[in-house]
Amino acid sequence: MTLKRAFDMAVSGPLLVTLAPLVWGASYLASRETNAPGLFEQERIGLHGKPFKMHKIQTMRIAFNDAGIPLPDEERTGPIGRFLRKSKIDELPQLRNVWRGEMSLVGPRPLTKRDIVSRFHRDLTLDRRHNTLPGLTGLAQIKNTNTLSAEQRIALDHQYVDSQSFWNDLLIIAKTPWSIFKKCKGPHCLNQSQIPAEP
């Protein structure tokens, strides 16, 4: 067992227990707002391009226009969902993925196959960003994600993969709460336009 994996287990296990009331409370409120199950799974691309089921809190209503096309995200997300997304509370169920070894606390954020193709117009399934486990947070996430292009995020993912170390992981973890706080304070936390375009 590597130091990174041992650290992931040592942190994710206790957090799964201590944060369970928050996760279940948030998922309950989200389910009331969206009229859908509070928790859901979505297939993402993981280590070595292999798909896995990632857990999240449901923050958007399932709604379509007359043509059967999903409504824009801002029209499907209420105040509770916006707060959960902005504060990243909706990502906390992924601690279960970390515990199971499908994700790490730190690494490139996992994308769907559709997002990979639509954002980058090429198949990045075998890109070197998948040479390590996807993360709950990462180098790109502690930057100003509102101003980063998709290609800039990929470049930061590559930078992380090429220079990853346990100490770099600790530094990213230490910076993550402040990064979230900067993006989520006051009424801006309920402003849809402030939500980063990250899945």
C-alpha positions as CSV (number, residue, x, y, z in Angstrom):
1,M,0.0,0.0,0.0
2,T,1.4,3.4,-1.0
3,L,1.6,6.4,1.3
4,K,-1.0,8.2,-0.8
5,R,-3.5,5.3,-0.6
6,A,-2.9,4.9,3.2
7,F,-3.5,8.6,3.7
8,D,-6.7,8.4,1.6
9,M,-8.1,5.6,3.7
10,A,-7.0,7.2,7.0
11,V,-8.8,10.5,6.1
12,S,-11.8,9.3,4.1
13,G,-12.9,6.7,6.6
14,P,-13.4,9.0,9.6
15,L,-14.8,11.7,7.4
16,L,-17.5,9.3,6.0
17,V,-18.7,8.8,9.5
18,T,-18.4,12.4,10.9
19,L,-19.9,14.0,7.8
20,A,-22.7,11.5,7.3
21,P,-25.3,13.8,9.1
22,L,-24.3,16.7,6.8
23,V,-24.5,14.6,3.7
24,W,-27.8,13.0,4.5
25,G,-29.3,16.4,5.6
26,A,-28.1,18.1,2.5
27,S,-29.4,15.2,0.3
28,Y,-32.8,15.4,2.0
29,L,-33.1,19.1,1.4
30,A,-31.9,18.7,-2.2
31,S,-34.4,15.9,-2.8
32,R,-37.2,18.2,-1.6
33,E,-36.1,20.9,-3.9
34,T,-35.6,18.7,-7.0
35,N,-38.3,16.2,-6.5
36,A,-35.7,13.5,-7.2
37,P,-33.6,11.1,-5.1
38,G,-31.1,13.1,-3.0
39,L,-28.1,11.0,-4.1
40,F,-27.2,9.7,-7.5
41,E,-24.4,7.9,-9.4
42,Q,-22.8,9.1,-12.6
43,E,-20.3,7.2,-14.8
44,R,-17.0,9.0,-14.9
45,I,-13.6,8.1,-16.4
46,G,-11.0,7.0,-13.9
47,L,-7.6,5.5,-13.6
48,H,-6.2,4.3,-16.9
49,G,-9.4,5.4,-18.7
50,K,-11.6,2.9,-16.9
51,P,-15.2,4.1,-16.1
52,F,-16.5,4.0,-12.5
53,K,-19.7,5.2,-10.7
54,M,-19.1,8.5,-8.9
55,H,-21.5,9.6,-6.1
56,K,-23.0,13.1,-5.8
57,I,-25.9,14.9,-4.3
58,Q,-28.6,15.7,-6.8
59,T,-28.7,19.5,-7.1
60,M,-30.7,19.9,-10.4
61,R,-34.3,19.1,-11.3
62,I,-34.8,16.7,-14.2
63,A,-36.7,19.0,-16.6
64,F,-36.9,19.3,-20.4
65,N,-38.3,21.8,-22.9
66,D,-41.1,20.9,-25.4
67,A,-38.4,19.5,-27.8
68,G,-37.3,17.0,-25.1
69,I,-34.0,18.9,-24.5
70,P,-32.8,19.4,-20.9
71,L,-33.4,22.9,-19.7
72,P,-30.2,25.0,-18.9
73,D,-28.5,24.2,-15.6
74,E,-29.5,27.6,-14.1
75,E,-33.2,26.9,-14.8
76,R,-33.0,23.5,-13.1
77,T,-31.0,24.6,-10.0
78,G,-32.8,26.2,-7.0
79,P,-31.2,28.1,-4.1
80,I,-30.4,25.0,-2.1
81,G,-28.8,23.3,-5.1
82,R,-26.8,26.4,-5.9
83,F,-25.5,26.6,-2.4
84,L,-24.5,22.9,-2.3
85,R,-22.7,23.2,-5.6
86,K,-20.9,26.4,-4.7
87,S,-19.8,25.1,-1.3
88,K,-18.9,21.7,-2.8
89,I,-21.1,19.9,-0.2
90,D,-22.6,18.1,-3.2
91,E,-19.2,16.4,-3.7
92,L,-18.9,14.9,-0.2
93,P,-20.5,11.6,-1.2
94,Q,-17.3,11.0,-3.2
95,L,-15.5,10.2,0.0
96,R,-17.1,6.8,-0.5
97,N,-15.3,6.5,-3.9
98,V,-12.1,7.5,-2.2
99,W,-12.5,4.8,0.5
100,R,-13.1,2.2,-2.2
101,G,-10.0,3.2,-4.1
102,E,-11.8,4.5,-7.2
103,M,-10.7,8.1,-6.4
104,S,-8.1,9.8,-4.2
105,L,-8.4,12.9,-2.0
106,V,-6.2,14.8,-4.5
107,G,-6.0,14.3,-8.3
108,P,-7.5,15.5,-11.6
109,R,-11.3,15.8,-11.4
110,P,-13.0,12.9,-13.1
111,L,-15.0,13.8,-16.2
112,T,-17.7,12.0,-18.1
113,K,-16.8,10.6,-21.5
114,R,-19.3,13.0,-23.1
115,D,-17.7,16.0,-21.3
116,I,-14.3,14.9,-22.4
117,V,-15.3,14.8,-26.1
118,S,-17.5,17.9,-26.1
119,R,-15.1,20.2,-24.2
120,F,-11.9,19.1,-25.8
121,H,-13.2,17.9,-29.2
122,R,-11.0,14.8,-28.9
123,D,-10.9,11.6,-26.8
124,L,-8.8,12.2,-23.8
125,T,-9.7,8.9,-22.2
126,L,-6.1,7.7,-22.5
127,D,-4.6,11.1,-21.8
128,R,-1.9,11.1,-19.1
129,R,-4.3,12.8,-16.7
130,H,-5.7,9.3,-16.2
131,N,-2.3,7.9,-15.1
132,T,-3.3,8.6,-11.6
133,L,-6.6,8.3,-9.6
134,P,-9.1,11.1,-10.1
135,G,-9.4,13.4,-7.0
136,L,-11.9,15.0,-4.8
137,T,-9.9,18.2,-5.2
138,G,-6.9,19.0,-7.4
139,L,-4.5,21.6,-8.6
140,A,-7.0,23.1,-11.0
141,Q,-9.6,23.4,-8.3
142,I,-7.5,25.6,-6.0
143,K,-7.1,28.1,-8.9
144,N,-9.7,30.5,-10.0
145,T,-11.8,28.0,-12.0
146,N,-14.2,30.7,-13.2
147,T,-11.4,32.1,-15.4
148,L,-9.7,28.9,-16.5
149,S,-10.4,27.5,-19.9
150,A,-10.9,23.8,-20.4
151,E,-7.4,23.5,-21.9
152,Q,-5.9,25.4,-18.9
153,R,-7.5,22.9,-16.5
154,I,-6.0,20.0,-18.5
155,A,-2.6,21.7,-18.4
156,L,-2.8,22.0,-14.6
157,D,-3.9,18.4,-14.4
158,H,-0.8,17.4,-16.4
159,Q,1.3,19.6,-14.1
160,Y,-0.1,17.7,-11.1
161,V,0.5,14.3,-12.6
162,D,4.1,15.1,-13.7
163,S,5.1,16.5,-10.3
164,Q,2.8,14.7,-7.9
165,S,4.1,14.0,-4.4
166,F,2.6,13.4,-1.0
167,W,3.7,16.9,0.1
168,N,2.1,18.5,-2.9
169,D,-1.1,16.7,-2.0
170,L,-1.0,18.1,1.5
171,L,-0.5,21.6,0.2
172,I,-3.5,21.3,-2.2
173,I,-5.7,19.9,0.6
174,A,-4.6,22.8,2.9
175,K,-5.5,25.3,0.2
176,T,-8.8,23.8,-0.8
177,P,-11.0,25.2,2.0
178,W,-9.8,28.7,1.4
179,S,-10.4,28.3,-2.3
180,I,-14.0,27.2,-1.7
181,F,-14.5,30.0,0.8
182,K,-13.3,32.7,-1.6
183,K,-15.9,31.4,-4.2
184,C,-18.7,31.0,-1.6
185,K,-19.3,33.9,0.7
186,G,-22.4,36.1,1.2
187,P,-25.1,36.3,-1.5
188,H,-22.6,35.3,-4.2
189,C,-22.9,31.7,-2.9
190,L,-26.5,31.7,-4.3
191,N,-25.6,33.3,-7.6
192,Q,-25.8,30.8,-10.4
193,S,-23.4,32.8,-12.6
194,Q,-20.7,32.2,-10.0
195,I,-20.8,28.5,-10.1
196,P,-17.8,27.1,-11.9
197,A,-18.6,25.1,-15.1
198,E,-17.1,22.0,-13.5
199,P,-19.1,18.7,-13.5
